[in-house]
Amino acid sequence: MAEKTEKDVDAESARMIEAAMGGLTNHELLIKTSLEEAANVEARQEAIKKNRERALRLLAEIDKSMG
């Protein structure tokens, strides 16, 4: 089996990068990633809010049960 030349490795790397980017340009990929990250931040903030509400309800129930 013939060894890969530097040109072969470069071409293979370029194909792998292009596949990983899903056909998007660098700019499009950056925007897509930023939007996904922002959505994730919002979801985490909502989860924190719900957990806080649950914890406060639990503390209220504990307080009631202790008299």
TIDOPA-256434 format. One record per residue (C-alpha): residue number from 1; residue in three letters; x, y negated, z negated. Coordinates in Angstrom, 2 decimals. Last residue first. Example, Ala and Ser with C-alpha at 12.3 -4.5 7.8 and 13.67 -1.06 7.14 Angstrom:
! TIDOPA-256434
(2, "SER", (13.67, 1.06, -7.14))
(1, "ALA", (12.30, 4.50, -7.80))
This chain:
! TIDOPA-256434
(67, "GLY", (-44.79, -22.88, -63.13))
(66, "MET", (-42.05, -20.74, -61.66))
(65, "SER", (-44.37, -19.54, -58.89))
(64, "LYS", (-45.08, -23.09, -57.80))
(63, "ASP", (-41.36, -23.95, -57.55))
(62, "ILE", (-40.70, -20.80, -55.54))
(61, "GLU", (-43.55, -21.71, -53.18))
(60, "ALA", (-42.21, -25.26, -52.80))
(59, "LEU", (-38.70, -23.92, -52.15))
(58, "LEU", (-40.09, -21.62, -49.45))
(57, "ARG", (-41.98, -24.48, -47.83))
(56, "LEU", (-38.80, -26.62, -47.88))
(55, "ALA", (-36.76, -23.77, -46.37))
(54, "ARG", (-39.32, -23.25, -43.62))
(53, "GLU", (-39.28, -26.97, -42.75))
(52, "ARG", (-35.45, -26.99, -42.69))
(51, "ASN", (-35.42, -23.92, -40.45))
(50, "LYS", (-37.86, -25.59, -38.06))
(49, "LYS", (-35.72, -28.77, -37.88))
(48, "ILE", (-32.52, -26.78, -37.36))
(47, "ALA", (-34.21, -24.80, -34.56))
(46, "GLU", (-35.33, -28.04, -32.90))
(45, "GLN", (-31.80, -29.44, -33.12))
(44, "ARG", (-30.43, -26.23, -31.62))
(43, "ALA", (-32.90, -26.42, -28.72))
(42, "GLU", (-32.00, -30.07, -28.08))
(41, "VAL", (-28.28, -29.24, -28.06))
(40, "ASN", (-28.92, -26.38, -25.63))
(39, "ALA", (-30.79, -28.69, -23.29))
(38, "ALA", (-27.84, -31.10, -23.36))
(37, "GLU", (-25.44, -28.23, -22.60))
(36, "GLU", (-27.55, -27.13, -19.65))
(35, "LEU", (-27.64, -30.68, -18.31))
(34, "SER", (-23.87, -31.04, -18.68))
(33, "THR", (-23.25, -27.70, -16.96))
(32, "LYS", (-25.44, -28.66, -14.01))
(31, "ILE", (-23.77, -32.07, -13.72))
(30, "LEU", (-20.28, -30.53, -13.81))
(29, "LEU", (-21.28, -27.87, -11.28))
(28, "GLU", (-22.64, -30.52, -8.92))
(27, "HIS", (-19.42, -32.55, -9.19))
(26, "ASN", (-17.18, -29.53, -8.59))
(25, "THR", (-19.30, -28.56, -5.59))
(24, "LEU", (-21.81, -25.77, -5.97))
(23, "GLY", (-21.70, -22.48, -4.07))
(22, "GLY", (-22.29, -20.43, -7.18))
(21, "MET", (-19.23, -21.79, -8.95))
(20, "ALA", (-18.09, -18.28, -9.85))
(19, "ALA", (-18.27, -17.23, -6.20))
(18, "GLU", (-16.17, -20.22, -5.14))
(17, "ILE", (-13.62, -19.48, -7.85))
(16, "MET", (-13.39, -15.82, -6.78))
(15, "ARG", (-13.02, -16.77, -3.11))
(14, "ALA", (-10.27, -19.29, -3.95))
(13, "SER", (-8.45, -16.69, -6.03))
(12, "GLU", (-8.56, -14.20, -3.16))
(11, "ALA", (-7.21, -16.82, -0.76))
(10, "ASP", (-4.41, -17.77, -3.17))
(9, "VAL", (-3.52, -14.11, -3.76))
(8, "ASP", (-3.38, -13.46, -0.03))
(7, "LYS", (-1.22, -16.57, 0.54))
(6, "GLU", (1.13, -15.48, -2.25))
(5, "THR", (1.51, -12.20, -0.42))
(4, "LYS", (-0.14, -9.05, -1.62))
(3, "GLU", (2.05, -6.00, -1.64))
(2, "ALA", (1.39, -3.39, 0.99))
(1, "MET", (0.00, 0.00, 0.00))
